[in-house]
Amino acid sequence: MKIEYNNLCTHFILTTYQRMPVIPENNRERIEKYITGIVAHHNSKLYAIYANPEHVHFIISRSPKISEEELLTIVANSSERFINSNKLVAGRFSWQESVSAFSVSKSDVDGVCKYILKQAEHHKRTTFEEEYQKFVKHYQSGIKS
């Protein structure tokens, strides 16, 4: 059966290994553009992305032909190779083994995009750990796999 329309929006948070703040500001946009390209290459649309020193937020509308887990595995593995081969961080770079994924209704996409694009301001007041605990608490009623 062919899917004519889909609304598979997800807000992802990738964290660096041991949540170390290793992504430098001067390479942030290059990493964001690379991840954007990977998502587009897999027939999905990236609405907003922001790479903080120890984590990356992005929201996508993904193709129904690829699962969230499959797409994120590709994004993580490809971006790790890109970051390491281009020496965009000091030392060897890797992501945490797990990723956070939060479903987003179409009516909330704009608000999540604004939240992601204001990450620099947001993290002047809130640590990543505080932010993450707030997300977990908010989505606690969801299913954790």
C-alpha positions as CSV (number, residue, x, y, z in Angstrom):
1,M,0.0,0.0,0.0
2,K,1.3,3.5,-0.8
3,I,1.2,6.2,1.8
4,E,-0.1,9.3,0.3
5,Y,0.5,11.7,3.2
6,N,2.4,11.4,6.4
7,N,3.0,13.5,9.5
8,L,5.9,11.7,11.3
9,C,7.5,14.6,13.1
10,T,10.1,13.9,15.8
11,H,12.4,16.0,18.0
12,F,15.7,14.2,18.5
13,I,18.4,14.9,21.0
14,L,21.8,13.3,20.3
15,T,24.4,13.6,23.1
16,T,28.1,13.4,22.9
17,Y,29.9,10.5,24.6
18,Q,29.7,11.0,28.4
19,R,28.0,14.3,27.7
20,M,31.4,16.0,27.3
21,P,31.2,19.6,25.8
22,V,33.4,18.9,22.8
23,I,31.6,20.5,19.9
24,P,33.3,23.8,19.3
25,E,31.3,26.8,18.3
26,N,33.5,27.4,15.2
27,N,32.5,24.0,13.8
28,R,28.8,24.0,14.9
29,E,27.3,25.1,11.6
30,R,29.4,22.7,9.6
31,I,28.1,19.8,11.7
32,E,24.5,21.1,11.5
33,K,24.7,21.3,7.7
34,Y,26.2,17.8,7.4
35,I,23.4,16.3,9.5
36,T,20.8,18.3,7.5
37,G,22.2,16.7,4.3
38,I,22.1,13.2,5.7
39,V,18.4,13.7,6.7
40,A,17.5,15.1,3.2
41,H,19.4,12.3,1.5
42,H,16.9,9.9,3.2
43,N,13.8,11.6,1.9
44,S,13.1,13.4,5.2
45,K,12.9,17.1,6.0
46,L,14.9,18.8,8.8
47,Y,13.0,21.8,10.1
48,A,15.5,23.1,12.7
49,I,18.8,22.0,14.2
50,Y,21.2,23.4,16.8
51,A,24.5,21.8,17.9
52,N,25.4,22.6,21.5
53,P,28.8,21.7,22.9
54,E,27.5,18.4,24.4
55,H,24.2,17.7,22.6
56,V,22.4,18.4,19.3
57,H,18.6,19.1,19.0
58,F,16.9,18.6,15.7
59,I,13.3,18.2,14.5
60,I,12.4,16.3,11.3
61,S,9.5,15.0,9.3
62,R,10.7,11.6,8.3
63,S,9.9,9.5,5.3
64,P,7.7,6.5,6.3
65,K,10.2,4.3,4.3
66,I,12.7,4.5,7.1
67,S,12.3,4.0,10.9
68,E,13.4,6.6,13.5
69,E,16.0,4.1,14.8
70,E,17.4,3.4,11.3
71,L,17.6,7.1,10.4
72,L,19.3,8.0,13.7
73,T,21.8,5.2,13.4
74,I,22.7,6.5,9.9
75,V,22.9,10.2,11.2
76,A,25.0,9.2,14.2
77,N,27.4,6.9,12.4
78,S,27.8,9.2,9.4
79,S,28.3,12.4,11.5
80,E,30.8,10.7,13.7
81,R,32.9,9.7,10.7
82,F,32.6,13.2,9.3
83,I,33.6,14.9,12.5
84,N,36.5,12.6,13.0
85,S,37.8,12.6,9.5
86,N,37.6,16.4,9.4
87,K,39.1,16.8,12.9
88,L,36.2,19.1,13.9
89,V,36.7,18.3,17.6
90,A,39.8,17.7,19.8
91,G,40.5,14.0,20.1
92,R,38.3,11.1,19.0
93,F,34.6,12.0,18.7
94,S,31.6,9.7,19.4
95,W,27.9,10.0,20.3
96,Q,26.3,8.3,23.3
97,E,24.8,4.9,22.4
98,S,21.3,6.0,23.1
99,V,19.3,8.9,21.6
100,S,16.1,10.7,22.8
101,A,13.2,10.9,20.4
102,F,10.0,12.8,21.1
103,S,7.0,12.8,18.8
104,V,5.7,16.2,17.8
105,S,2.2,17.1,16.4
106,K,2.1,19.2,13.3
107,S,0.6,22.1,15.3
108,D,3.6,22.1,17.7
109,V,6.4,22.0,15.0
110,D,6.8,25.8,14.9
111,G,7.1,26.0,18.7
112,V,9.7,23.2,18.8
113,C,11.6,24.9,16.0
114,K,11.8,28.2,17.9
115,Y,12.9,26.3,21.0
116,I,15.7,24.6,19.1
117,L,16.9,27.7,17.4
118,K,17.1,29.6,20.7
119,Q,19.4,26.9,22.3
120,A,22.3,29.3,22.8
121,E,20.1,31.7,24.9
122,H,18.3,28.8,26.7
123,H,21.6,27.2,27.9
124,K,22.8,30.5,29.4
125,R,20.0,29.9,32.1
126,T,19.5,26.1,32.0
127,T,22.1,23.3,32.1
128,F,21.7,20.3,29.7
129,E,21.0,18.0,32.7
130,E,18.1,20.3,33.9
131,E,16.8,20.5,30.3
132,Y,16.9,16.8,29.9
133,Q,15.2,16.0,33.2
134,K,12.4,18.5,32.2
135,F,11.9,16.6,28.9
136,V,11.8,13.2,30.6
137,K,9.3,14.5,33.2
138,H,7.1,16.0,30.5
139,Y,7.1,12.9,28.4
140,Q,7.1,10.4,31.3
141,S,3.7,9.0,30.3
142,G,5.2,7.9,27.0
143,I,6.5,4.4,26.3
144,K,10.2,3.9,26.8
145,S,11.8,1.2,24.7
